[in-house]
Amino acid sequence: MSPDTATAADTTAPPLPGRRVFGLRITPLTERRLANFRRNRRGYWSLWIFVLLFVLSLGAELIANDKPFLVYFNGGFYVPVAEAYAETTFGGEFATEADYRDPYVKDLINAKGWMIWPPIPYSYDTIIKDLPGPAPSPPSLDNWLGTDDQGRDVMARMIYGFRISVLFGLALTAISAVIGIAAGAVQGYFGGWIDLLAQRFMEVWSGLPTLYLLIILASVVTPSFWWILGLMLMFSWMAFVGVVRAEFLRARNFDYVRAARALGVSDGVIMFKHVLPNAMVATLTFLPFILSGSITTLTSLDFLGFGLPAGSPSLGELLNQGKNNIQAPWLGFTAFFSLAIMLSLLVFVGEAVRDAFDPRKVFK
């Protein structure tokens, strides 16, 4: 049979069994895995709780901000959280952006209108000047989790720190997965010298001391979110190579792969259309654990002072403040419980995903 005939036969083949959801075909095997995941109540509800917390953190500016949601002044509406307005807009004297926490600006606006504030009227970098005592101050009705040693609201910094930690972990996990899966697929499918040389390179590359490299480079450049992401990406992709490489080594001599080669199907189509879906089973079970490890890495770097720039909202920096201020236990407790809850949810989700893909696991 010629390749053209084979292509025509493939296009006229009956569709795979299953049903469509939002345009995607859900096979019976996928439905069984989804059902197994839902039966794991701990992992199922952990996923929903984590998603809810993450979605709320994405709107951190609407939860904790030192600018009001909405300002009504002199017959007009203003949205300070989305646009900067000069103080002169509200009858002030300066052309710079209005400080809505300034009593003078408050009086100007309240004289001809009103303001609606977020639930937490502080941003992560707002320095509170009217504290009842020296910073760090304990929890109160104004500062639900107290303030840190610089007079910043701990609740606001925790919300923003949670968001940046999860975004960092998601970005690092996603990009690492793409690179690692591609590298493992090439190694396992072609084998031979390509696999041998790539494995020797990975052995040398994985032996480099990541922390020492961070310390050295931190003395040369100013760390940033993208700088840390790029540096960690240089090493994190190797976590995905092993399982993908093993699956491709096992599957490359299967009958359906050999038949596809005989029909003239290109190596790229065979790799990513026929073999890769089988390799993704093991890869997907790793994703929640890789994500939790990425978040822990950023927290550790921030704790040691080699992470995000100074002043950035960070759970690691909050942990460091808790260590340096033993007399303010709310700092350490806030950072500990934030990390403990977040990582526990991810581990529970990872266990549920792993059990869902395990054919020997039976839920009742």
C-alpha positions as CSV (number, residue, x, y, z in Angstrom):
1,M,0.0,0.0,0.0
2,S,1.4,3.4,-1.0
3,P,1.6,6.3,1.5
4,D,-1.1,8.1,-0.5
5,T,-3.4,5.1,-0.2
6,A,-2.6,4.9,3.5
7,T,-3.4,8.5,4.0
8,A,-6.7,8.2,2.3
9,A,-7.6,5.1,4.3
10,D,-6.8,7.0,7.5
11,T,-9.1,9.9,6.6
12,T,-12.0,7.5,5.9
13,A,-11.5,5.4,9.0
14,P,-14.4,5.5,11.5
15,P,-14.0,8.0,14.4
16,L,-12.7,6.8,17.7
17,P,-15.3,6.0,20.3
18,G,-16.1,8.6,22.9
19,R,-17.9,11.9,23.2
20,R,-17.0,15.5,22.6
21,V,-16.7,18.1,25.3
22,F,-16.0,21.7,24.2
23,G,-14.9,20.3,20.8
24,L,-12.5,17.8,22.3
25,R,-13.0,14.1,22.0
26,I,-13.1,12.3,25.4
27,T,-12.3,8.6,25.0
28,P,-13.7,6.0,27.4
29,L,-10.2,5.6,28.9
30,T,-10.0,9.3,29.6
31,E,-13.5,9.2,31.1
32,R,-12.4,6.4,33.4
33,R,-9.4,8.4,34.5
34,L,-11.4,11.5,35.2
35,A,-13.9,9.4,37.2
36,N,-11.1,7.9,39.2
37,F,-9.7,11.4,39.9
38,R,-13.1,12.6,41.1
39,R,-13.5,9.6,43.4
40,N,-10.3,10.7,45.2
41,R,-12.2,13.2,47.2
42,R,-9.1,14.7,48.9
43,G,-7.3,15.3,45.6
44,Y,-10.5,16.5,43.8
45,W,-11.4,19.1,46.4
46,S,-7.7,20.1,46.8
47,L,-7.7,21.0,43.1
48,W,-10.8,23.2,43.4
49,I,-9.4,24.9,46.6
50,F,-6.1,25.6,44.9
51,V,-7.7,26.9,41.8
52,L,-10.0,29.2,43.8
53,L,-7.1,30.6,45.8
54,F,-5.1,31.1,42.7
55,V,-7.9,32.9,40.9
56,L,-8.5,35.1,43.9
57,S,-4.7,36.0,44.0
58,L,-4.9,36.9,40.3
59,G,-7.2,39.7,41.3
60,A,-4.9,40.8,44.2
61,E,-5.2,44.4,43.2
62,L,-8.9,44.2,43.8
63,I,-8.4,42.6,47.3
64,A,-5.5,44.5,48.7
65,N,-4.6,47.9,47.3
66,D,-3.8,51.4,48.6
67,K,-6.0,52.9,45.9
68,P,-9.8,52.8,46.0
69,F,-11.9,50.8,43.6
70,L,-14.1,53.7,42.5
71,V,-14.1,57.4,43.2
72,Y,-17.1,59.6,42.7
73,F,-16.0,63.3,42.6
74,N,-17.8,66.4,41.4
75,G,-20.3,64.5,39.3
76,G,-17.7,62.2,37.6
77,F,-16.5,58.6,38.2
78,Y,-12.8,57.6,38.5
79,V,-11.2,54.2,38.7
80,P,-7.8,54.6,40.5
81,V,-7.0,50.9,40.5
82,A,-6.9,51.0,36.7
83,E,-5.7,54.5,35.9
84,A,-3.4,57.0,37.6
85,Y,-5.0,60.4,38.3
86,A,-3.1,63.6,39.4
87,E,-3.9,65.2,42.7
88,T,-5.0,68.3,40.7
89,T,-7.9,66.2,39.3
90,F,-9.5,66.3,42.8
91,G,-8.7,69.9,43.5
92,G,-5.2,69.4,45.0
93,E,-2.0,71.3,44.4
94,F,0.4,68.8,42.9
95,A,0.4,67.4,39.4
96,T,1.8,64.0,40.7
97,E,-0.4,61.0,41.2
98,A,-2.8,61.4,44.1
99,D,-2.1,59.6,47.4
100,Y,-5.5,58.5,48.4
101,R,-4.4,57.6,51.9
102,D,-3.3,61.2,52.5
103,P,-5.9,62.9,54.8
104,Y,-5.7,66.0,52.7
105,V,-6.7,64.1,49.5
106,K,-9.4,62.2,51.4
107,D,-10.9,65.4,52.6
108,L,-10.9,66.9,49.1
109,I,-12.7,63.8,47.6
110,N,-15.2,63.4,50.5
111,A,-16.2,67.0,50.3
112,K,-17.6,66.5,46.8
113,G,-18.0,62.7,46.5
114,W,-17.1,59.4,48.0
115,M,-14.6,56.4,47.6
116,I,-15.0,52.6,47.7
117,W,-12.0,50.8,49.0
118,P,-10.8,47.2,48.7
119,P,-11.3,44.9,51.7
120,I,-7.6,45.4,52.6
121,P,-6.7,49.1,52.0
122,Y,-3.0,48.4,51.6
123,S,-0.8,47.2,48.8
124,Y,2.2,44.9,49.3
125,D,4.6,47.9,49.4
126,T,2.4,50.3,51.4
127,I,4.3,51.6,54.4
128,I,1.7,52.3,57.2
129,K,2.8,55.4,59.1
130,D,0.0,55.5,61.7
131,L,0.7,52.2,63.5
132,P,-0.3,52.1,67.2
133,G,3.1,50.9,68.1
134,P,6.6,50.1,66.7
135,A,6.8,47.7,63.7
136,P,6.3,44.8,63.5
137,S,2.9,45.4,65.0
138,P,0.6,42.5,66.0
139,P,-2.7,41.6,64.2
140,S,-5.5,44.0,64.6
141,L,-8.8,45.0,62.9
142,D,-6.8,47.2,60.5
143,N,-4.0,44.7,59.8
144,W,-5.5,41.3,60.0
145,L,-2.1,39.5,60.1
146,G,-0.1,42.3,61.6
147,T,2.7,44.2,59.9
148,D,6.3,43.3,59.1
149,D,9.4,45.1,60.4
150,Q,9.0,47.8,57.8
151,G,5.4,48.6,58.6
152,R,3.9,46.8,55.6
153,D,0.7,44.8,55.9
154,V,1.4,41.1,56.1
155,M,-1.9,40.0,54.7
156,A,-1.4,42.0,51.5
157,R,2.2,40.7,51.1
158,M,1.0,37.2,51.6
159,I,-1.6,37.5,48.8
160,Y,0.8,39.0,46.3
161,G,3.5,36.6,47.4
162,F,1.2,33.6,46.8
163,R,0.4,34.9,43.3
164,I,4.0,35.4,42.2
165,S,5.0,32.0,43.7
166,V,2.4,30.1,41.8
167,L,3.0,32.1,38.6
168,F,6.7,31.3,38.8
169,G,6.0,27.6,39.5
170,L,3.5,27.4,36.6
171,A,5.8,29.1,34.1
172,L,8.9,27.1,35.2
173,T,6.9,23.8,35.0
174,A,5.3,24.5,31.7
175,I,8.5,25.6,29.9
176,S,10.5,22.8,31.5
177,A,8.0,20.3,30.4
178,V,8.1,21.4,26.8
179,I,11.9,21.3,26.7
180,G,12.3,18.1,28.7
181,I,9.6,16.2,26.7
182,A,11.2,17.2,23.4
183,A,14.7,16.2,24.6
184,G,13.5,12.9,25.9
185,A,11.5,12.1,22.8
186,V,14.5,12.8,20.5
187,Q,16.8,10.7,22.7
188,G,14.5,7.7,23.1
189,Y,13.2,7.6,19.5
190,F,16.6,7.9,17.7
191,G,18.8,6.3,20.3
192,G,22.3,5.4,19.3
193,W,24.9,8.2,19.4
194,I,22.3,10.9,19.9
195,D,21.1,9.2,23.1
196,L,24.6,8.4,24.3
197,L,26.0,11.9,23.9
198,A,22.8,13.5,25.3
199,Q,23.0,11.3,28.4
200,R,26.6,12.2,29.0
201,F,25.8,15.9,28.6
202,M,23.0,15.6,31.2
203,E,25.3,13.8,33.6
204,V,27.7,16.7,33.5
205,W,25.1,19.4,33.4
206,S,23.2,18.1,36.4
207,G,26.3,18.0,38.4
208,L,26.8,21.8,38.3
209,P,26.0,23.5,41.7
210,T,22.9,25.5,41.0
211,L,23.0,27.4,44.3
212,Y,26.7,28.5,43.8
213,L,25.9,29.7,40.3
214,L,23.0,31.8,41.7
215,I,25.3,33.3,44.4
216,I,28.0,34.1,41.8
217,L,25.6,35.6,39.3
218,A,23.7,37.5,42.0
219,S,26.9,39.5,42.7
220,V,27.1,40.5,39.0
221,V,23.5,41.2,38.0
222,T,20.4,42.3,39.9
223,P,18.0,39.2,40.3
224,S,14.6,39.5,38.8
225,F,11.6,37.2,38.1
226,W,12.7,36.4,34.5
227,W,16.3,36.2,35.4
228,I,15.6,33.5,38.1
229,L,13.2,31.8,35.8
230,G,15.7,31.5,33.0
231,L,18.5,30.3,35.3
232,M,16.3,27.6,37.0
233,L,15.0,26.6,33.6
234,M,18.6,25.7,32.6
235,F,18.4,22.8,35.0
236,S,14.7,21.9,35.7
237,W,13.9,20.5,32.3
238,M,16.0,17.4,33.0
239,A,13.3,16.1,35.4
240,F,11.1,15.2,32.5
241,V,13.7,13.6,30.2
242,G,13.9,10.2,32.0
243,V,10.3,9.0,31.8
244,V,9.8,10.3,28.3
245,R,13.1,8.8,27.0
246,A,12.2,5.4,28.6
247,E,8.8,5.4,26.9
248,F,10.2,6.2,23.5
249,L,12.9,3.6,23.9
250,R,10.3,1.0,24.7
251,A,7.8,2.0,21.9
252,R,10.1,2.7,19.0
253,N,10.3,-0.9,18.0
254,F,6.6,-1.7,18.5
255,D,4.7,-3.0,15.4
256,Y,2.6,0.1,14.9
257,V,5.7,2.3,14.8
258,R,7.5,0.0,12.4
259,A,4.4,-0.2,10.2
260,A,4.2,3.6,10.2
261,R,7.8,3.9,9.1
262,A,7.2,1.3,6.3
263,L,4.2,3.4,5.1
264,G,6.5,6.5,4.8
265,V,5.1,8.4,7.8
266,S,7.7,11.0,8.9
267,D,9.6,10.6,12.2
268,G,8.0,13.8,13.6
269,V,4.5,12.5,13.1
270,I,5.3,9.2,14.6
271,M,7.0,10.8,17.6
272,F,4.4,13.4,18.5
273,K,1.2,11.8,17.3
274,H,1.6,8.1,18.0
275,V,4.3,7.6,20.7
276,L,4.1,10.9,22.7
277,P,0.5,10.3,24.0
278,N,1.7,7.2,25.7
279,A,4.7,9.0,27.2
280,M,2.4,11.8,28.5
281,V,0.8,9.4,31.0
282,A,3.8,9.3,33.2
283,T,4.7,12.9,32.6
284,L,1.3,14.2,33.7
285,T,1.6,12.4,37.1
286,F,4.8,14.4,37.7
287,L,3.5,17.8,37.0
288,P,1.9,18.7,40.4
289,F,5.1,17.5,42.2
290,I,7.3,19.5,39.8
291,L,5.1,22.6,40.4
292,S,5.4,22.3,44.2
293,G,9.2,21.8,43.8
294,S,9.5,25.0,41.7
295,I,7.6,27.0,44.3
296,T,9.8,25.6,47.0
297,T,12.9,26.6,45.0
298,L,11.8,30.2,44.6
299,T,10.9,30.4,48.3
300,S,14.3,29.0,49.3
301,L,16.1,31.5,47.1
302,D,14.1,34.4,48.5
303,F,14.8,33.2,52.1
304,L,18.5,33.1,51.4
305,G,18.5,36.6,49.7
306,F,19.2,35.4,46.2
307,G,15.7,35.5,44.8
308,L,13.4,38.4,43.8
309,P,14.6,42.0,44.2
310,A,14.4,43.6,47.6
311,G,10.9,44.8,48.4
312,S,9.1,42.3,46.2
313,P,6.2,40.3,47.8
314,S,7.7,36.9,48.6
315,L,6.8,34.1,51.0
316,G,10.5,33.4,51.4
317,E,11.2,36.9,52.4
318,L,8.3,36.7,54.9
319,L,9.9,33.5,56.3
320,N,13.2,35.3,56.7
321,Q,11.5,38.1,58.6
322,G,9.9,35.6,60.9
323,K,13.4,34.2,61.6
324,N,14.8,37.6,62.3
325,N,11.8,38.7,64.4
326,I,11.2,36.0,66.9
327,Q,9.2,38.4,69.1
328,A,6.7,38.7,66.2
329,P,5.5,35.1,65.8
330,W,2.7,36.1,63.4
331,L,5.3,36.6,60.7
332,G,6.6,33.1,60.9
333,F,3.2,31.5,61.3
334,T,1.8,33.3,58.3
335,A,4.6,32.2,56.0
336,F,4.6,28.7,57.4
337,F,0.9,28.1,57.0
338,S,0.8,29.7,53.6
339,L,3.4,27.4,52.3
340,A,2.1,24.4,54.1
341,I,-1.4,24.8,52.8
342,M,-0.3,25.5,49.2
343,L,2.2,22.6,49.0
344,S,-0.2,20.2,50.7
345,L,-2.9,21.0,48.2
346,L,-0.5,20.4,45.3
347,V,0.7,17.1,46.8
348,F,-2.8,15.9,47.3
349,V,-3.6,16.8,43.7
350,G,-0.5,15.0,42.5
351,E,-1.5,11.9,44.4
352,A,-5.0,11.9,42.9
353,V,-3.6,12.3,39.4
354,R,-1.1,9.5,39.9
355,D,-3.8,7.2,41.2
356,A,-6.2,8.2,38.3
357,F,-3.6,7.0,35.7
358,D,-2.8,3.8,37.7
359,P,-4.9,1.0,36.1
360,R,-4.5,-1.1,39.2
361,K,-6.0,1.5,41.5
362,V,-9.7,0.9,42.1
363,F,-11.9,3.5,44.0
364,K,-15.1,2.6,45.7
